[in-house]
Amino acid sequence: MADTIGRQPAPEDELLDIVDADDRVTGRAPRGEATARRLRHRCTAIRVRDPQGRIFVHRRTPGKLVFPSMYDVVVGGVVGAGESYDEGALREAEEELGVTGLPQPEHRFTFLYESPLHQWFMGVYEVECSLPVRPQPEEVDWWDFVAEDELERLLPGWDVVPDGLESHRRLQAWRASRQPTDPASG
């Protein structure tokens, strides 16, 4: 029997809440089973900006369970069983950035992400990080903070995590919808 004292469970063994079409918990399953059986669960996506307004981007490691070796424009991940979206967002942001003491990410909206292989509710957040980041080497192969206009030029050439890209696009639309309209332009 392997010694498991003090070790984190393998990602595929992490227990998740399974939810219905209205995002109500209906049961629990290990992450590996939820992924393999396309069971609807909860995830978070957090857009991280530095004090200069640049966006944290990174490339996932090849060993990731979902979307290995792809670029991402948000940090985040699954919401654990019994955990709230807010708790999951802060935990995931701190874990992936390698920081402690991050401000609570601000919730913007939640949407259902669906693809032929996956389906989950995505709680989308934003946070500013002024702390020195030290991303987990088991999670992140490469990272940088990139100006938004530069990011838009880079995205077409990158293999980007689809739910992260969808969160990014929806955040852009969400922000645009909150911009004051200019009466002189109409």
LINURJO-V255543 format. One record per backbone hydrogen bond with DSSP energy under -0.5 kcal/mol. CO is the residue of the C=O (numbers start at 1). NH is the residue of the N-H. E is the energy in kcal/mol with one decimal. If there is no record, write none. Layout:
# LINURJO-V255543
CO:NH:E
CO:NH:E
This chain:
# LINURJO-V255543
2:4:-0.6
4:7:-1.8
10:13:-2.2
10:14:-0.6
11:14:-1.2
12:32:-3.0
14:31:-2.6
15:81:-2.5
16:29:-2.0
18:26:-3.4
18:27:-1.3
20:23:-2.1
24:20:-2.2
27:18:-3.0
29:16:-2.7
30:34:-2.6
31:35:-2.6
32:36:-2.5
33:37:-2.7
34:39:-2.5
35:38:-0.9
40:19:-2.3
41:121:-2.8
42:79:-2.5
43:123:-2.7
44:77:-0.8
45:47:-0.5
45:125:-3.0
46:48:-0.6
46:75:-2.3
47:127:-2.2
48:56:-2.9
49:129:-3.0
50:53:-2.5
54:50:-2.0
55:146:-2.9
57:144:-2.0
58:72:-3.1
59:141:-3.0
59:142:-0.9
61:64:-1.4
61:69:-1.2
67:70:-1.2
70:60:-3.1
71:161:-3.2
72:58:-2.2
75:46:-3.6
77:44:-2.6
78:80:-0.6
79:17:-0.6
80:83:-2.2
84:88:-2.7
85:89:-2.8
86:90:-2.1
87:91:-2.5
88:92:-2.8
89:93:-2.4
90:94:-2.5
91:95:-2.6
92:96:-2.9
93:97:-2.2
94:98:-1.5
94:99:-1.8
96:136:-0.5
97:134:-2.9
105:107:-0.5
106:126:-1.6
109:124:-3.2
111:113:-0.7
111:122:-3.5
112:114:-0.5
113:120:-2.1
118:115:-2.9
119:41:-0.8
120:113:-3.2
121:43:-2.8
121:123:-0.6
122:111:-1.7
122:124:-0.7
123:45:-2.4
124:108:-3.3
124:109:-1.2
125:47:-2.7
126:106:-3.2
127:49:-2.3
128:130:-0.6
136:139:-1.6
136:140:-2.8
139:61:-1.4
142:59:-2.4
144:57:-2.8
144:146:-0.5
146:55:-3.2
147:151:-2.6
148:152:-2.1
149:153:-1.2
150:154:-1.8
151:155:-2.5
152:156:-0.6
154:157:-1.6
154:158:-0.5
155:158:-1.6
158:160:-1.0
159:71:-2.6
161:165:-2.5
162:166:-2.3
163:167:-2.2
164:168:-2.5
165:169:-2.7
166:170:-2.4
167:171:-2.4
168:172:-2.2
169:173:-2.1
170:174:-2.7
171:175:-2.8
172:176:-2.5
173:177:-2.1
174:178:-0.6
175:178:-1.2
176:179:-1.1
181:183:-0.8
182:185:-1.8
183:186:-0.8
